[in-house]
Amino acid sequence: MAHLGSRRTRALALPVGLALTASLGFLPTSAASAAPSDGLPTAAVSTDGPKLSYVVNTRGGQGTVEQVKKAIAQAGGTVVIAYEQIGVIVVHSQNPEFAQSIRQLRGVESAGATRTNPIVPQATKDIGVEESLSAEQARAAAAEATADQDPLEPLQWDLPAIKADQAHQVSLGSKKVTVAVIDTGVDDTHPDLAPNFDRGASANCVSGAPDTTDGAWRPQTGESDHGTHVAGTIAAAKNGIGVTGVAPGVKVAGIKVATSSGFFYTEAVVCGFVWAAEHGVDVTNNSYYTDPWLYNCKNDPDQGALVEAVTRASQYAERKGTVNVAAAGNSREDLAADTLGDSTSPNDTTPVTRTIDPRECLDIPTMLPGVVTVSATGAKGLKASYSNYGDGIIDVAAPGGDSTVYQTPAPPATSGLILSTLPGGKYGYKAGTSMASPHVAGVVALIKSSHPHASAAAVKALLVNEADATACGDPYDINGDGKIDAVCEGSRNHNGFYGAGVVDALDAVRR
């Protein structure tokens, strides 16, 4: 029988009834000029190429940024926004030679196009809901709910899997802690999210510059419901309505970074991290990879610039005290392998097959230094059939759901997927490492609630130390066909499937 998923989607959740068949690729790039200079060539600049977005990473401080901004105009670029605090400038240009030209400038560390498709309106694309919650399921769950449970909580097998139900007897988390969902947008009007929503920490970053217009952070009609589902897993209020989040007493914010067609481009991701860093966000959840490259090779002048820009932004957030949590991906690949096949990048134009070295070609932000990387488990506590893994790559594991063919939950739960909030006051099931990561973000929020003065590094250390060590177990044959589907390497205390173990919400509030 086929696995639930075979490749990851841009937002790291699995769509309805669909094997994930995305693969990755490579476009040839031009080499950067060898000799840097103080200025740019004085020849006429072409402006008849496709309009693309770029990131320009500068050396030095604000003075250097100002000098580079002047040169950008000379090279046929228009500055969208300059993040002087990290030396990253977002630029639009129709000069086909813009990146190659600006790389020659003294004071520029790297520069690259963030996309291979011109900046034009694109059709919407919904990733879909794995399963709808039926009225019958809702009634049955409500009948099973105890006095201290929300009506749909009996269907949330994932909460006891990380002892969140026990943690809630001790603490629901602090209103002083905010988790930002960097994603496709959050519907803050949902009755399970409205009580905990932090409008001041929310924004739309799709253009690369923050837009704080009221509701700009929400998904529009026809756009993905992914971010709203993620937000409910983290912080759906314990209010007698619907579901319960892992940390139902903390605040949740929405930072929208996905285009209407579901692309997460570098300029938006950079904006998201910087916005979070400067608006009191304690935790970010990142259940996506940065388009258009699944793996960004640092020796490529364009892709290397994207790695540099997102690295600067995520590390800036961490220096400000933010813990960044990210999904490992749904390709069921070993991210610690010597090589990986990549046959769908760039995913916004025409992909080309390539073989990459995952030590040099990174999934961003998931594989960046300092980011907490999360694998997914199913209802039986095994690595989910689709989840990526890798010894030394995975930090911790958490429930992401899996097909009931592979891992069936105990009653009264009926679905092996994760139940959470959807736009318009609805509820539904999804699966993916996208669903695992917000469980970890919720636990991090509980740790921060218990240790409000702890640094990001200290919070991450507590997360890892408090995780329940999970051994590799028997040879991994998830579909029972007699063939090994993945090899778990490492010890009981730290291995490629579960990292340091499955996160523990109860320890987060009592230690």
MOTAQUI-V871103 format. One record per residue. RES is the residue in one letter. OMEGA is omega in radians with two decimals (none if undefined). NEAR is the number of other C-alpha atoms within 12 Angstrom. D_CENTER is the distance of its C-alpha to the mean C-alpha in whole Angstrom. Layout:
BEGIN
RES/OMEGA/NEAR/D_CENTER + RES/OMEGA/NEAR/D_CENTER
END
This chain:
BEGIN
M/-3.08/17/29 + A/3.05/21/26 + H/3.11/31/23 + L/3.12/38/20 + G/-3.11/35/18 + S/3.07/28/19 + R/-3.09/36/16 + R/2.97/42/12 + T/3.12/47/11 + R/2.95/52/9 + A/-2.85/52/7 + L/2.99/49/7 + A/-3.07/55/10 + L/3.11/48/14 + P/-3.03/34/16 + V/2.96/23/20 + G/-3.01/19/22 + L/2.97/24/21 + A/-3.10/27/20 + L/-3.04/32/17 + T/3.13/24/19 + A/3.00/31/17 + S/-2.83/33/18 + L/-3.05/36/18 + G/-2.99/31/21 + F/3.02/33/22 + L/3.06/29/24 + P/-3.12/18/27 + T/3.09/19/27 + S/3.14/21/30 + A/3.09/19/31 + A/3.08/27/31 + S/-3.01/22/34 + A/-2.96/14/35 + A/3.05/17/37 + P/-3.14/20/35 + S/3.13/18/38 + D/-3.13/19/38 + G/-3.12/25/38 + L/3.11/31/37 + P/-3.07/22/40 + T/3.12/12/42 + A/-3.13/12/42 + A/-3.10/12/41 + V/3.10/23/38 + S/3.10/20/37 + T/-3.08/21/35 + D/3.12/14/35 + G/3.08/19/32 + P/3.11/21/29 + K/-3.13/27/27 + L/3.05/33/24 + S/-3.11/40/21 + Y/2.84/52/21 + V/3.09/56/20 + V/-3.10/58/23 + N/-3.04/48/22 + T/2.96/39/26 + R/3.03/28/28 + G/-3.01/20/29 + G/-3.02/20/29 + Q/3.13/20/30 + G/3.10/16/33 + T/3.12/28/31 + V/-3.13/32/29 + E/3.11/25/32 + Q/-3.12/28/34 + V/3.12/45/31 + K/3.10/36/30 + K/-3.14/24/34 + A/3.11/35/34 + I/3.11/43/31 + A/3.14/26/33 + Q/-3.13/27/36 + A/3.09/35/33 + G/3.14/34/33 + G/3.05/37/30 + T/-3.13/29/29 + V/3.05/31/26 + V/3.08/29/24 + I/3.07/32/23 + A/3.06/36/23 + Y/-3.07/37/21 + E/-3.07/27/24 + Q/3.09/31/23 + I/3.10/34/21 + G/3.13/38/23 + V/3.13/49/21 + I/3.07/54/22 + V/-2.99/46/21 + V/2.91/42/24 + H/3.13/36/25 + S/3.00/37/28 + Q/3.06/27/30 + N/-3.11/30/32 + P/-3.12/28/31 + E/-3.02/36/32 + F/-3.07/43/30 + A/-3.13/42/27 + Q/-3.14/32/30 + S/-3.04/41/32 + I/3.09/49/30 + R/3.14/41/29 + Q/-3.00/31/33 + L/3.02/37/33 + R/-3.05/26/34 + G/3.08/31/31 + V/3.11/40/28 + E/3.14/32/26 + S/3.11/39/24 + A/-3.13/45/23 + G/3.08/47/22 + A/-3.12/50/21 + T/-3.11/48/17 + R/3.06/36/18 + T/3.12/32/21 + N/-3.14/25/22 + P/3.12/21/24 + I/3.12/25/23 + V/3.07/16/24 + P/-3.14/11/24 + Q/-3.14/15/22 + A/3.10/13/22 + T/-3.12/20/20 + K/3.13/25/18 + D/3.14/30/17 + I/3.03/33/15 + G/3.12/28/17 + V/-3.14/32/18 + E/3.13/35/19 + E/3.02/26/22 + S/3.04/23/23 + L/-3.11/30/25 + S/3.09/19/29 + A/3.13/14/31 + E/3.10/13/33 + Q/-3.13/27/30 + A/3.13/30/29 + R/-3.14/19/33 + A/3.13/21/33 + A/-3.13/29/30 + A/3.13/26/32 + A/-3.14/19/35 + E/-3.01/22/34 + A/3.05/25/32 + T/-3.06/15/34 + A/-3.10/14/35 + D/3.13/20/32 + Q/2.93/31/29 + D/-2.98/30/27 + P/-3.08/29/29 + L/-3.07/44/26 + E/3.09/43/25 + P/3.11/35/27 + L/-3.07/41/25 + Q/3.11/48/22 + W/-3.09/41/23 + D/-3.13/50/19 + L/3.07/45/21 + P/3.12/32/24 + A/3.09/34/22 + I/3.10/40/20 + K/3.12/32/24 + A/3.11/42/22 + D/3.09/33/25 + Q/3.13/24/27 + A/-3.10/32/25 + H/3.05/34/26 + Q/-3.14/19/29 + V/-3.10/23/29 + S/3.03/31/26 + L/-3.05/41/24 + G/-3.04/43/22 + S/3.05/30/23 + K/3.12/28/23 + K/-3.14/26/23 + V/3.12/43/19 + T/3.02/46/17 + V/3.11/57/13 + A/3.08/58/11 + V/3.09/57/8 + I/-2.86/57/7 + D/-3.05/55/7 + T/-3.10/54/10 + G/-3.11/45/12 + V/3.07/48/14 + D/-3.09/47/18 + D/3.09/41/19 + T/3.12/27/22 + H/-3.07/31/22 + P/3.09/29/24 + D/-3.13/43/22 + L/-3.08/47/20 + A/-3.11/32/22 + P/-3.05/25/24 + N/-2.99/41/21 + F/3.13/41/19 + D/-3.11/35/19 + R/-3.10/33/20 + G/3.13/27/21 + A/-3.08/38/17 + S/-3.13/45/16 + A/2.98/43/16 + N/-3.07/42/16 + C/-2.99/40/15 + V/-3.10/39/15 + S/-3.01/34/18 + G/3.08/40/17 + A/-3.05/31/19 + P/3.05/34/18 + D/-3.09/27/20 + T/3.03/21/21 + T/-3.08/14/23 + D/3.12/17/24 + G/-3.12/25/21 + A/-3.13/26/19 + W/-3.08/41/16 + R/2.97/46/17 + P/3.10/39/16 + Q/3.13/28/20 + T/-3.14/16/22 + G/3.11/20/21 + E/-3.02/32/17 + S/3.06/37/14 + D/-3.02/44/14 + H/-3.08/54/11 + G/3.13/51/10 + T/3.08/55/13 + H/3.13/55/13 + V/-3.10/60/10 + A/3.14/59/12 + G/3.09/59/15 + T/-3.12/54/14 + I/-2.87/59/14 + A/3.00/56/17 + A/-3.02/50/19 + A/3.02/40/22 + K/-2.90/37/25 + N/-3.13/26/27 + G/-3.13/21/29 + I/2.90/31/27 + G/-3.03/38/25 + V/3.11/48/22 + T/3.09/49/21 + G/3.08/54/18 + V/3.14/58/18 + A/-2.97/54/18 + P/3.10/48/21 + G/-3.12/37/22 + V/3.10/46/20 + K/3.07/47/18 + V/3.12/56/15 + A/3.07/50/14 + G/3.03/58/13 + I/-3.04/55/12 + K/-3.11/53/12 + V/-3.10/52/10 + A/3.06/49/11 + T/-3.14/41/15 + S/3.11/31/17 + S/2.99/29/17 + G/3.11/39/13 + F/3.11/45/12 + F/-3.08/45/10 + Y/-3.00/52/12 + T/-3.08/53/13 + E/3.12/51/15 + A/3.14/45/12 + V/3.08/51/10 + V/3.10/52/13 + C/-3.11/46/14 + G/3.14/51/11 + F/-3.12/56/11 + V/3.11/46/15 + W/3.13/42/15 + A/-3.11/46/14 + A/-3.01/36/16 + E/-3.13/26/19 + H/2.97/29/19 + G/-3.13/30/19 + V/-3.12/44/16 + D/-3.08/50/16 + V/2.93/53/12 + T/3.01/54/9 + N/-3.05/59/6 + N/-3.11/56/2 + S/-3.08/56/3 + Y/2.84/51/4 + Y/-3.03/46/6 + T/-3.12/50/9 + D/0.05/44/12 + P/-3.05/39/14 + W/3.05/51/14 + L/3.05/50/13 + Y/-3.11/46/14 + N/-3.06/46/16 + C/-3.02/32/19 + K/3.13/29/20 + N/3.03/25/24 + D/-3.03/29/23 + P/3.09/33/24 + D/-3.08/41/21 + Q/3.11/45/18 + G/3.11/34/19 + A/3.11/39/19 + L/3.07/50/16 + V/-3.11/49/15 + E/-3.09/42/17 + A/-3.11/49/16 + V/3.06/48/12 + T/-3.14/37/14 + R/-3.08/38/16 + A/-3.12/44/14 + S/3.13/44/12 + Q/3.02/31/15 + Y/3.11/34/17 + A/-3.14/38/15 + E/3.09/35/15 + R/3.10/25/19 + K/3.09/27/19 + G/-3.10/33/18 + T/3.01/45/15 + V/-3.12/49/13 + N/-3.10/53/9 + V/-3.07/56/7 + A/3.13/50/5 + A/-3.07/57/6 + A/3.12/62/9 + G/-2.96/54/9 + N/-3.06/50/12 + S/-3.01/41/15 + R/3.14/39/17 + E/3.06/37/17 + D/-3.09/34/18 + L/3.07/40/16 + A/3.14/31/19 + A/3.11/27/22 + D/3.12/16/24 + T/3.06/19/23 + L/3.03/28/21 + G/-3.06/28/22 + D/-3.00/35/20 + S/3.04/25/21 + T/3.05/31/19 + S/-0.10/37/18 + P/-3.02/36/18 + N/3.08/36/17 + D/2.99/32/19 + T/-3.07/20/22 + T/-3.13/21/24 + P/3.09/24/22 + V/-3.09/21/24 + T/3.08/22/24 + R/3.00/26/24 + T/-3.07/23/24 + I/3.02/31/21 + D/-3.06/23/22 + P/3.02/29/18 + R/-3.11/25/20 + E/-3.11/26/20 + C/-2.89/37/17 + L/2.88/38/14 + D/-3.10/48/11 + I/0.11/51/9 + P/-2.97/49/7 + T/-3.01/44/7 + M/3.13/42/11 + L/3.12/38/12 + P/3.07/30/15 + G/-3.11/33/14 + V/3.10/40/10 + V/-3.06/47/11 + T/-2.94/53/10 + V/2.97/56/10 + S/-3.06/58/12 + A/3.01/55/13 + T/3.08/52/17 + G/-3.02/43/19 + A/3.08/39/22 + K/3.10/29/24 + G/3.09/39/22 + L/3.01/39/22 + K/3.12/53/19 + A/-3.03/53/18 + S/-3.05/50/19 + Y/-2.91/47/16 + S/2.92/54/14 + N/-3.10/48/14 + Y/3.09/46/16 + G/3.14/38/18 + D/-3.09/30/20 + G/3.12/29/19 + I/-3.13/41/15 + I/3.10/46/14 + D/3.14/43/15 + V/3.12/54/15 + A/3.12/57/15 + A/-3.13/63/15 + P/3.04/52/16 + G/-3.13/56/13 + G/3.10/54/17 + D/3.10/45/19 + S/3.08/41/22 + T/3.04/25/25 + V/-3.09/24/27 + Y/-3.05/31/25 + Q/-3.08/29/25 + T/3.14/25/26 + P/3.05/32/26 + A/3.08/21/29 + P/0.15/17/31 + P/3.10/23/30 + A/-3.10/31/27 + T/-3.12/31/27 + S/3.08/35/24 + G/-3.13/38/22 + L/-3.06/47/19 + I/3.12/57/17 + L/3.13/49/19 + S/-3.06/52/17 + T/3.03/45/18 + L/-3.12/43/18 + P/3.11/35/19 + G/3.12/23/23 + G/-3.09/25/23 + K/3.13/30/23 + Y/3.12/42/21 + G/-3.06/38/20 + Y/2.98/43/18 + K/3.04/44/15 + A/3.11/58/14 + G/3.00/59/11 + T/2.99/57/9 + S/-3.11/58/7 + M/3.10/58/10 + A/-3.09/59/11 + S/3.14/57/8 + P/3.00/60/9 + H/3.12/61/13 + V/3.10/59/12 + A/3.09/59/11 + G/3.10/58/14 + V/3.07/57/16 + V/3.12/55/15 + A/3.08/52/16 + L/3.08/50/20 + I/3.13/47/20 + K/3.09/44/20 + S/3.14/35/22 + S/-3.10/31/25 + H/-2.98/26/25 + P/-3.10/24/24 + H/-3.12/17/25 + A/3.07/23/23 + S/3.08/23/22 + A/-3.14/35/18 + A/-3.14/25/19 + A/3.11/22/22 + V/3.13/37/19 + K/3.11/39/17 + A/3.09/23/21 + L/3.12/33/21 + L/-3.11/46/18 + V/-3.09/35/19 + N/-3.11/25/23 + E/3.14/30/23 + A/3.12/34/21 + D/-3.11/30/23 + A/-3.07/29/24 + T/-3.10/30/24 + A/3.12/27/26 + C/3.13/29/25 + G/-3.11/21/28 + D/3.05/16/30 + P/-2.95/20/29 + Y/3.07/24/26 + D/-2.94/23/28 + I/-3.10/34/26 + N/3.02/24/28 + G/-3.12/17/31 + D/3.11/13/32 + G/3.13/11/34 + K/3.13/13/31 + I/-3.06/15/29 + D/3.11/28/25 + A/-3.13/31/24 + V/3.12/28/25 + C/3.13/36/24 + E/3.13/29/25 + G/-3.07/26/25 + S/3.08/20/27 + R/-3.05/22/27 + N/3.09/26/25 + H/-3.12/31/23 + N/-3.02/33/22 + G/3.14/42/20 + F/-2.95/52/19 + Y/-3.09/48/18 + G/3.12/43/18 + A/3.11/39/20 + G/3.10/40/20 + V/-3.06/48/19 + V/-3.03/50/18 + D/-3.10/43/21 + A/-3.13/48/21 + L/3.08/36/24 + D/-3.13/30/25 + A/-3.08/42/22 + V/-3.09/35/25 + R/3.13/25/28 + R/none/21/28
END
